[in-house]
């Protein structure tokens, strides 16, 4: 990766520099390339074959929000690719002491080959990308979670044999995971039905972007309508990080939106997905999460393979 080492602004970038701020930064063809590479890495790992395609390269990982899957999958992934990952907690670097993001971006660009950031405000990822001269990957913001969507799509493709004639139902909050998933479904022609309580819908601008990509998500406030005939049923927590003071209100508002055995009766043999961590007994019942229909832990594993593919693709 070309460096800016002559005193010029790091946000001048490099030829061919790409970022992933949301999943629609990829075209449909590019998304397919990343998923194909993820599948190849998964096969290689299971066969015990080395795939040190990023040997000697370093990923800087900025975390404003805590994480299990994001941190471990990225750090492990870089190790398996022959590289190195550095954990940068907000209180461990000058970002936590008031350094502007644009200065952090320009400085890190002189040290590392790529940056992954898990932050609150989506505009923070956009600033990092604007001022970075190395690829920036969105590890989660309040508006989007594209890395989760890559794993979701890889999982659906594995279990459904592809995307043709596949329908998915999102049940619950129209949150960051739902929004990126809607864009991913549009890019892969997955028929998406989204059921949320009134007032918790996916943002209109995200739906417009999905439609611009050729998607046509069905929006409803009825979980049974969304689930009926679906191949995949997907849910997430009702109370995300930073929303703990809304617990009582949200618990009341989401009554009837639990993914449970009664709801699955409307969905034939649908697989069940959840991005984890799950609040068992709230958005999903324990028996469903532990059932043979659950592909939740395949989905969690695929974070590793999808992110390895994304990093390799961006740094190629």
C-alpha positions in Angstrom: 0.0 0.0 0.0 1.4 3.4 -1.0 2.3 5.7 1.9 2.3 9.5 2.1 5.7 10.2 3.6 6.7 13.5 2.0 4.8 15.8 4.3 1.7 16.1 2.2 -1.8 15.5 3.6 -2.6 11.9 4.1 -6.1 12.4 2.9 -4.7 12.7 -0.6 -5.1 8.9 -0.7 -3.7 6.5 -3.2 -4.7 5.2 -6.6 -7.4 2.6 -6.2 -8.0 3.2 -2.5 -11.2 1.7 -1.4 -13.1 1.9 1.9 -16.1 0.0 3.3 -18.3 2.4 5.2 -21.5 0.4 4.3 -22.1 -2.7 2.2 -23.3 -0.7 -0.8 -19.8 0.7 -1.2 -19.5 -2.6 -3.1 -21.2 -3.3 -6.4 -23.1 -6.5 -6.8 -20.1 -8.0 -8.7 -17.6 -6.9 -6.1 -19.8 -8.3 -3.3 -19.8 -11.6 -5.1 -16.0 -11.5 -5.4 -15.7 -11.0 -1.7 -18.1 -13.8 -0.9 -16.3 -16.1 -3.2 -13.0 -15.3 -1.6 -14.5 -15.8 1.9 -15.7 -19.3 0.8 -12.2 -20.1 -0.5 -10.6 -18.9 2.8 -13.1 -21.0 4.8 -12.2 -24.1 2.7 -8.5 -23.4 3.1 -8.7 -23.0 6.9 -10.7 -26.2 7.3 -8.2 -28.1 5.1 -5.4 -26.8 7.2 -3.9 -24.9 4.2 -1.9 -21.8 4.9 -3.2 -18.6 3.3 -0.8 -15.8 4.4 -2.0 -13.4 1.8 -1.4 -10.3 4.0 2.0 -11.3 5.3 3.8 -8.4 7.1 0.7 -6.1 7.0 -0.9 -4.5 10.0 -4.5 -3.6 10.8 -5.2 -0.9 13.3 -8.5 -1.5 15.2 -10.2 1.5 16.8 -12.9 0.6 19.4 -15.2 3.1 21.0 -17.8 0.3 21.6 -17.0 -3.0 23.3 -17.0 -6.2 21.2 -16.5 -10.0 21.3 -17.0 -11.1 17.7 -15.7 -8.1 15.9 -12.4 -7.9 17.8 -11.7 -11.6 17.9 -12.6 -12.3 14.3 -10.6 -9.4 12.9 -7.6 -10.0 15.1 -7.6 -13.8 14.4 -8.2 -13.1 10.8 -5.2 -10.9 10.4 -3.0 -13.5 12.2 -4.3 -16.3 9.8 -3.5 -14.1 6.8 0.0 -13.7 8.1 -0.4 -10.1 9.3 -0.9 -8.4 12.7 -3.7 -6.5 14.4 -3.4 -3.7 17.0 -6.2 -3.1 19.4 -6.8 0.7 19.9 -9.3 1.4 22.6 -10.7 5.0 22.8 -9.0 5.5 26.2 -5.7 3.9 24.9 -5.0 6.5 22.2 -5.3 10.3 21.9 -8.7 9.9 20.4 -10.0 9.5 24.0 -8.3 12.7 25.0 -9.8 14.9 22.4 -7.6 14.4 19.3 -9.7 15.1 16.1 -10.5 12.0 14.1 -8.9 13.5 11.0 -5.6 13.7 12.8 -5.9 10.1 14.1 -6.7 9.0 10.5 -3.7 10.8 9.0 -1.4 9.5 11.7 -2.5 5.9 11.6 -2.2 5.9 7.8 1.6 6.4 8.2 1.8 3.3 10.5 -0.7 0.7 9.4 -2.0 -0.9 6.2 -5.7 -0.7 7.0 -8.0 0.7 9.7 -11.1 -1.0 11.2 -13.2 1.2 13.5 -16.2 0.3 15.7 -17.7 3.7 16.7 -21.0 5.3 17.7 -21.6 8.0 15.1 -21.6 7.0 11.4 -20.1 10.3 10.5 -17.0 9.3 12.4 -16.4 6.5 10.0 -16.9 8.9 7.1 -14.3 11.3 8.6 -11.8 8.5 9.1 -12.3 7.4 5.5 -12.0 10.9 4.1 -8.7 11.6 5.8 -7.1 8.1 5.7 -4.7 7.1 2.9 -5.3 3.4 3.7 -8.5 1.4 3.5 -11.0 2.0 6.3 -13.5 -0.6 7.3 -16.7 0.0 9.3 -16.7 -2.5 12.2 -20.1 -1.0 13.4 -21.7 2.3 13.8 -25.1 3.3 15.1 -26.4 3.4 11.5 -24.6 0.4 9.8 -22.9 -2.9 10.3 -21.6 -4.0 6.9 -19.2 -6.6 8.1 -22.1 -8.4 9.8 -24.0 -8.3 6.5 -21.1 -10.0 4.6 -21.2 -12.8 7.1 -25.0 -13.0 6.9 -24.9 -13.3 3.1 -22.2 -15.9 3.1 -24.3 -17.9 5.6 -27.5 -17.6 3.5 -25.6 -18.6 0.3 -24.2 -21.7 2.1 -27.5 -22.9 3.5 -29.7 -22.0 0.6 -27.3 -22.9 -2.2 -27.3 -19.4 -3.5 -29.5 -16.3 -3.5 -32.0 -17.1 -6.3 -35.6 -17.2 -5.1 -34.5 -16.8 -1.5 -36.8 -14.8 0.8 -35.7 -13.4 4.2 -37.7 -11.8 7.0 -36.3 -9.3 9.4 -38.3 -9.3 12.7 -37.7 -6.6 15.3 -35.8 -3.3 15.4 -34.9 -1.5 12.2 -31.4 -0.9 13.6 -27.9 -0.7 12.1 -27.8 -4.5 11.4 -31.2 -4.4 9.7 -30.2 -1.4 7.6 -27.0 -2.9 6.2 -28.8 -6.3 5.7 -31.5 -4.5 3.6 -28.7 -3.1 1.3 -27.1 -6.5 1.1 -30.3 -8.2 0.2 -30.8 -5.6 -2.6 -27.4 -6.3 -4.0 -28.0 -10.1 -4.1 -31.7 -10.0 -5.1 -32.9 -11.6 -1.9 -36.6 -10.9 -1.3 -36.7 -9.0 2.0 -39.7 -8.4 4.3 -39.1 -6.2 7.3 -41.5 -6.2 10.3 -40.9 -3.6 13.0 -43.1 -1.9 15.5 -44.4 1.5 14.4 -41.7 4.1 15.0 -38.8 1.6 14.7 -38.7 1.2 10.9 -35.5 1.2 8.8 -34.6 4.8 7.8 -36.2 6.1 4.6 -32.9 7.0 3.0 -31.6 3.4 3.5 -34.8 2.0 1.8 -34.3 4.5 -1.0 -30.7 3.3 -1.5 -31.9 -0.3 -1.4 -34.5 0.5 -4.1 -31.8 2.3 -6.2 -29.9 -1.0 -6.1 -32.9 -2.9 -7.5 -34.3 -4.2 -4.2 -37.9 -3.9 -3.2 -38.2 -4.6 0.5 -41.7 -5.2 1.9 -42.2 -3.0 5.0 -44.8 -4.0 7.5 -45.7 -3.8 11.2 -46.9 -7.4 11.2 -44.3 -10.1 12.0 -46.6 -12.9 10.8 -46.9 -11.3 7.4 -43.2 -11.0 7.1 -42.4 -14.5 8.3 -45.0 -16.3 6.2 -43.2 -18.5 3.6 -39.8 -17.0 4.4 -36.6 -19.1 3.9 -34.7 -17.2 6.6 -35.9 -15.4 9.7 -33.5 -12.9 11.2 -33.7 -10.9 14.4 -31.5 -8.8 16.7 -31.7 -7.4 20.2 -34.5 -4.9 21.0 -32.2 -2.8 23.3 -28.8 -2.0 21.7 -25.8 -0.5 23.4 -26.6 3.0 24.6 -30.3 2.4 24.7 -30.4 0.8 28.2 -32.5 3.6 29.6 -35.2 2.8 27.1 -35.6 -0.8 28.2 -39.1 -0.5 29.7 -40.5 1.4 26.7 -38.9 -0.8 24.1 -39.9 -4.0 25.9 -43.6 -2.9 25.7 -43.3 -1.6 22.1 -41.8 -4.9 20.9 -44.4 -7.1 22.4 -45.4 -9.7 19.7 -42.2 -9.4 17.8 -40.4 -12.3 19.5 -39.0 -15.0 17.2 -40.5 -18.1 18.9 -41.9 -21.5 17.9 -45.4 -20.0 17.2 -43.9 -17.5 14.7 -41.9 -20.2 13.0 -45.1 -22.2 12.2 -45.8 -19.6 9.5 -42.4 -20.1 7.9 -42.3 -23.7 6.9 -38.6 -24.8 7.2 -37.1 -21.4 7.6 -33.6 -21.1 9.1 -33.1 -18.7 12.0 -30.4 -16.1 12.2 -29.2 -13.7 14.9 -26.1 -11.6 14.9 -25.4 -12.1 18.6 -25.2 -11.3 21.4 -28.8 -12.6 22.0 -31.0 -11.6 24.9 -32.7 -15.0 25.2 -36.3 -14.7 26.2 -36.7 -11.3 24.7 -36.2 -11.0 20.9 -35.7 -14.8 20.6 -36.6 -17.8 22.7 -34.0 -20.2 24.0 -35.6 -23.2 22.4 -35.5 -21.6 18.9 -31.9 -20.4 19.3 -30.9 -23.9 20.3 -33.0 -25.7 17.7 -31.9 -27.5 14.5 -33.3 -24.5 12.5 -30.8 -22.1 14.1 -27.8 -21.3 11.9 -26.7 -18.6 14.3 -23.2 -20.0 15.1 -22.5 -20.7 11.4 -23.3 -17.1 11.0 -20.9 -16.1 13.8 -18.1 -18.2 12.4 -18.5 -16.6 9.0 -17.6 -13.2 10.5 -14.0 -14.5 10.4 -14.0 -15.7 6.9 -15.9 -12.8 5.4 -13.7 -10.2 7.1 -10.5 -12.0 6.0 -11.8 -11.8 2.4 -12.7 -8.2 2.7 -9.3 -7.2 4.1 -7.5 -9.2 1.4 -9.7 -7.8 -1.3 -9.2 -4.2 -0.1 -5.5 -4.6 0.2 -4.9 -6.5 -3.0 
